[in-house]
Every structure is written in structure tokens, then in C-alpha cells.
Amino acid sequence: MLKFTATITFLLSVLTAQVTAPFELELRTRLVNDDRTMVNIQITNLMDKPLDYVEGFVIEKGFDKKLIDEKRLVLIYGYEPPLQKGFSTTRSISFNKPQNNSPNTYEFLISKIRFLGESRVFTWHPEIGFIRID
């Protein structure tokens, strides 16, 4: 009976375990002057380590999911104060309004992350996690 209880407890803990994201990304768009689309990206640090540098790309896709444009965006520069746990920062970037008035979708992909006091550079993927790139 003890083995059965231990096995059930183990299986329930594995099934209820959740992979927590190290940060939260929020992307908001708005139309400005009927000719530009502003994309606001907000990152919130959920880790115990302060973030010293975060860079990525904002990707614009059409309604048919084809790539239209991509722009590089640095959310946290190394000369700025590091982003501590629980704090967030926001950056904006603009795109031209689509000619066919169909709604485009925007996505932010992280390409480089550096933690305070470290020289190593990582990238982050939602399914894999952190990958050291330098």
C-alpha cells in the first residue's frame, strides 16, 4: 500500500508540475495617424537574476502568415539599470500601415539575453529554455 501511495503521489506531482517562464512578454499594437502601426513590447522579469541586456526582433506577418518585415529591438541596454525581479520595461517600434487594410500580426522573438555580472550571452526559446550562444 505504501508503494502505491508513493507512486500516485509521484505521478500527481509530475502531472501538476508546471514549467514557469523566466519572464513575461506582452505585445500591444495601436494605429497612429491612420498610417503607422505602433507595437509596444513589455517585458517583466520573473527570475531572481537581474537582466542586463535583452535584444530581439519584432516580426510582422500578413493575414496569410507570410513574413512582411522584421525589425531589431533592444529592450534593455547594458548601460541602463538592470531589470530586477518583478519589474518591467517597455519599448515601442513602428511599422507602416498595410496597404490592403488587412490586419497584420506581430510577434517578438528574443535573440540575446545577458544577466547582470555575467559575460555569457543566451537566447531563449519557450519550449527549450535558455541556450548559451556566446
DAMOSUL-V939063 format. One record per residue. N is the residue number from 1. RES is the residue in three letters. SS is DSSP state (H for helix, E for strand, - for the rest). Layout:
n->N res->RES ss->SS
n->N res->RES ss->SS
This chain:
n->1 res->MET ss->-
n->2 res->LEU ss->H
n->3 res->LYS ss->H
n->4 res->PHE ss->H
n->5 res->THR ss->H
n->6 res->ALA ss->H
n->7 res->THR ss->H
n->8 res->ILE ss->H
n->9 res->THR ss->H
n->10 res->PHE ss->H
n->11 res->LEU ss->H
n->12 res->LEU ss->H
n->13 res->SER ss->H
n->14 res->VAL ss->H
n->15 res->LEU ss->H
n->16 res->THR ss->H
n->17 res->ALA ss->-
n->18 res->GLN ss->-
n->19 res->VAL ss->-
n->20 res->THR ss->-
n->21 res->ALA ss->-
n->22 res->PRO ss->-
n->23 res->PHE ss->E
n->24 res->GLU ss->E
n->25 res->LEU ss->E
n->26 res->GLU ss->E
n->27 res->LEU ss->E
n->28 res->ARG ss->E
n->29 res->THR ss->E
n->30 res->ARG ss->E
n->31 res->LEU ss->E
n->32 res->VAL ss->E
n->33 res->ASN ss->-
n->34 res->ASP ss->-
n->35 res->ASP ss->-
n->36 res->ARG ss->E
n->37 res->THR ss->E
n->38 res->MET ss->E
n->39 res->VAL ss->E
n->40 res->ASN ss->E
n->41 res->ILE ss->E
n->42 res->GLN ss->E
n->43 res->ILE ss->E
n->44 res->THR ss->E
n->45 res->ASN ss->E
n->46 res->LEU ss->-
n->47 res->MET ss->-
n->48 res->ASP ss->-
n->49 res->LYS ss->-
n->50 res->PRO ss->-
n->51 res->LEU ss->E
n->52 res->ASP ss->E
n->53 res->TYR ss->E
n->54 res->VAL ss->E
n->55 res->GLU ss->E
n->56 res->GLY ss->E
n->57 res->PHE ss->E
n->58 res->VAL ss->E
n->59 res->ILE ss->E
n->60 res->GLU ss->E
n->61 res->LYS ss->E
n->62 res->GLY ss->-
n->63 res->PHE ss->-
n->64 res->ASP ss->-
n->65 res->LYS ss->-
n->66 res->LYS ss->-
n->67 res->LEU ss->E
n->68 res->ILE ss->E
n->69 res->ASP ss->E
n->70 res->GLU ss->E
n->71 res->LYS ss->E
n->72 res->ARG ss->E
n->73 res->LEU ss->E
n->74 res->VAL ss->E
n->75 res->LEU ss->E
n->76 res->ILE ss->E
n->77 res->TYR ss->-
n->78 res->GLY ss->-
n->79 res->TYR ss->-
n->80 res->GLU ss->-
n->81 res->PRO ss->-
n->82 res->PRO ss->-
n->83 res->LEU ss->E
n->84 res->GLN ss->-
n->85 res->LYS ss->-
n->86 res->GLY ss->-
n->87 res->PHE ss->-
n->88 res->SER ss->E
n->89 res->THR ss->E
n->90 res->THR ss->E
n->91 res->ARG ss->E
n->92 res->SER ss->E
n->93 res->ILE ss->E
n->94 res->SER ss->E
n->95 res->PHE ss->E
n->96 res->ASN ss->E
n->97 res->LYS ss->-
n->98 res->PRO ss->-
n->99 res->GLN ss->-
n->100 res->ASN ss->-
n->101 res->ASN ss->-
n->102 res->SER ss->-
n->103 res->PRO ss->-
n->104 res->ASN ss->-
n->105 res->THR ss->E
n->106 res->TYR ss->E
n->107 res->GLU ss->E
n->108 res->PHE ss->E
n->109 res->LEU ss->E
n->110 res->ILE ss->E
n->111 res->SER ss->E
n->112 res->LYS ss->E
n->113 res->ILE ss->E
n->114 res->ARG ss->E
n->115 res->PHE ss->E
n->116 res->LEU ss->-
n->117 res->GLY ss->-
n->118 res->GLU ss->-
n->119 res->SER ss->-
n->120 res->ARG ss->-
n->121 res->VAL ss->-
n->122 res->PHE ss->E
n->123 res->THR ss->E
n->124 res->TRP ss->E
n->125 res->HIS ss->E
n->126 res->PRO ss->-
n->127 res->GLU ss->-
n->128 res->ILE ss->-
n->129 res->GLY ss->E
n->130 res->PHE ss->E
n->131 res->ILE ss->E
n->132 res->ARG ss->E
n->133 res->ILE ss->-
n->134 res->ASP ss->-
